[in-house]
Amino acid sequence: METTTPKVLILDFGSQYTHLLTFRIRKLFIFSQCISGTSSLKTITDLNPKVIILSGGFHSEDAPTLPNGFIEYVESNGIFVLGISHGLQLLVQELGGAVDRGEKQEYETKEIEVLKESALYSGGIGSKQSVWMSHGDESVTLPEGFSVVAKSQQGSVAAIENPERRFYGLQYHPEVTDSPEGMVTLSNFLLNVCGITPDWNLEDVLEEEIRAIKRVVGDDAHVICAVSGGVDSTVAASMVYKAIGDRLHCVFVDNGLLRYKEQERVMELFGTDFRLPVTCVDAADIFLSKLQGVEDHETKREIIAKEFSSVFDNFSIEIDKKIGKKPAFLVKGTSYRPIKSSHGDGGIPMDMTLKLIEPLKLLLKTEVRELGKILNVPEVFLKRQPFPESGLACPERGLGDVTEGNALDILRQVDEIFLQSIKEAGLYDSIWQAFAIYLPVKTVGVQGDKRTHSHAVALRAVQDGMTEDRYKFERKFLVEVMGKICNSVSDVNRVLQDIKW
Ligand SMILES: Nc1ncnc2c1ncn2[C@@H]1O[C@H](COP(=O)(O)OP(=O)(O)OP(=O)(O)O)[C@@H](O)[C@H]1O
């Protein structure tokens, strides 16, 4: 079975829920993949999907449209198409219908009524249901051959279909929990309407990836795996180890941008909890000297990527000296991540002589964790919260020149107090990612009985990596942590809470 060819291809037109949709469909044991709504027809046809979902998004004059020849391609290949929200309107327009800036703008939970029998609403869905609507435009004229399957309370179109031509549309978001019967509707569509067999599972993914790694690497070549101590690279390393055994050489780089005592902690984890062959390269001085005085995020990223590349190239030369065989490949653990991720990096591109292998790049972090369980990776790795490749210099953690004064020291101490307090309160496993942010500004405060002119820092915690919702701490917890930070980290007199939406 092909486990990495998507049966469902989602064209992303910018909705905040698109990645949730990808995840929810995979939870139905159907492999779905999301690509940009501006992708070319060739990119789409190369992926050879059985179903295409046009995601929601924002309507504007220059919003992307479907590529030329899209309708001819899907119809001549028997591909089913489902438009969701903005995607429904795109479909309507593309097929000759009309969409207008509606009077009935709906951004809330609404009741819809199913008006006719449809395979979309079989399996015990009531004729009335609550759904999450999020749209300003509405379809005023449907293309020929379409019928309205459901309407909202306000009388606007909620679901449409043209079964003969395999086109369907939902004006609401079935993937969010505010549409309680949405997942049954999606499952009806994929299983009953499109006839997809729900047979995707991570055991098969693992087997297929191991076969692919063996095929690419061959019987002789050696491989470097860049491990950060995080979930993804540990799982990737375990997977590659299973495929090629001792021809794998793992490297952990201390780039001077790691968290408090991270080098010792990670090396201890690899030494005691999980015996992978890991070498630690201390490159802190070189990374920090290159970053000196740099404030621009993009420049920081480029410098970090370049230095990582040269560390990996040098490591392969060292291995060559030791065993007389130069590794030809570099494995990275990069997993699939929502574009608007709080993670910060989005994967740093590398320029190296080594050929890159990213065996997890189509899997979501929750899926990587599942895969890790199958591979018996210890829980202590699997439960670790994500930490970006550019570390404390990531644009969301260290603003401005992170080498200035004691910025990194401050950031490490504040981050450590925050994370330890979260662990002591038993909250670590309920939070997707929590971290401190260094702000390059000084504020006036009163500490003890003297006025101080010290740094402000911020704290951020994300509840869920998919929706990016913030974690809602109890006020008492925050007051205590903030007090602890101001009392024990010299040079900090103000702590803010980051509640970025
Ligand atoms: N300090 C480091 N030393 C060696 N490799 C690293 C280091 N930091 C990141 N990497 C490599 O870069 C990849 C991408 O890092 P990033 O943190 O952005 O993504 P990730 O998918 O969360 O990975 P992980 O869960 O392994 O940290 C990692 O999977 C790993 O292969």
The ligand as a MOL file (V3000), in Angstrom:
LIG
                    3D

  0  0  0     0  0            999 V3000
M  V30 BEGIN CTAB
M  V30 COUNTS 31 33 0 0 0
M  V30 BEGIN ATOM
M  V30 1 N 20.9100 21.4600 18.3610 0
M  V30 2 C 20.7350 20.6240 17.3330 0
M  V30 3 N 21.6890 19.7020 17.0220 0
M  V30 4 C 21.5520 18.8690 15.9740 0
M  V30 5 N 20.4730 18.8640 15.1740 0
M  V30 6 C 19.4930 19.7540 15.4280 0
M  V30 7 C 19.5700 20.6710 16.5170 0
M  V30 8 N 18.4390 21.4120 16.5220 0
M  V30 9 C 17.6990 20.9760 15.4890 0
M  V30 10 N 18.3180 19.9820 14.8240 0
M  V30 11 C 17.8460 19.2470 13.6140 0
M  V30 12 O 16.9470 20.0860 12.8990 0
M  V30 13 C 15.6730 19.4530 12.8020 0
M  V30 14 C 14.5730 20.5010 12.7870 0
M  V30 15 O 14.5950 21.1560 14.0120 0
M  V30 16 P 13.2890 21.8090 14.6220 0
M  V30 17 O 13.5090 21.9560 16.0900 0
M  V30 18 O 12.9820 23.0170 13.8490 0
M  V30 19 O 12.1800 20.7470 14.2780 0
M  V30 20 P 11.4510 19.5900 15.0820 0
M  V30 21 O 10.6740 18.9480 14.0100 0
M  V30 22 O 10.7170 20.1280 16.2630 0
M  V30 23 O 12.5790 18.5850 15.5920 0
M  V30 24 P 12.8660 17.9900 17.0420 0
M  V30 25 O 11.5630 17.5450 17.6440 0
M  V30 26 O 13.7940 16.8590 16.7580 0
M  V30 27 O 13.5250 19.1100 17.8160 0
M  V30 28 C 15.6360 18.5100 13.9960 0
M  V30 29 O 14.6930 17.4900 13.8080 0
M  V30 30 C 17.0490 18.0120 13.9950 0
M  V30 31 O 17.2410 17.0280 12.9890 0
M  V30 END ATOM
M  V30 BEGIN BOND
M  V30 1 1 1 2
M  V30 2 1 2 3
M  V30 3 2 2 7
M  V30 4 2 3 4
M  V30 5 1 4 5
M  V30 6 2 5 6
M  V30 7 1 6 7
M  V30 8 1 6 10
M  V30 9 1 7 8
M  V30 10 2 8 9
M  V30 11 1 9 10
M  V30 12 1 10 11
M  V30 13 1 11 12
M  V30 14 1 11 30
M  V30 15 1 12 13
M  V30 16 1 13 14
M  V30 17 1 13 28
M  V30 18 1 14 15
M  V30 19 1 15 16
M  V30 20 2 16 17
M  V30 21 1 16 18
M  V30 22 1 16 19
M  V30 23 1 19 20
M  V30 24 2 20 21
M  V30 25 1 20 22
M  V30 26 1 20 23
M  V30 27 1 23 24
M  V30 28 2 24 25
M  V30 29 1 24 26
M  V30 30 1 24 27
M  V30 31 1 28 29
M  V30 32 1 28 30
M  V30 33 1 30 31
M  V30 END BOND
M  V30 END CTAB
M  END
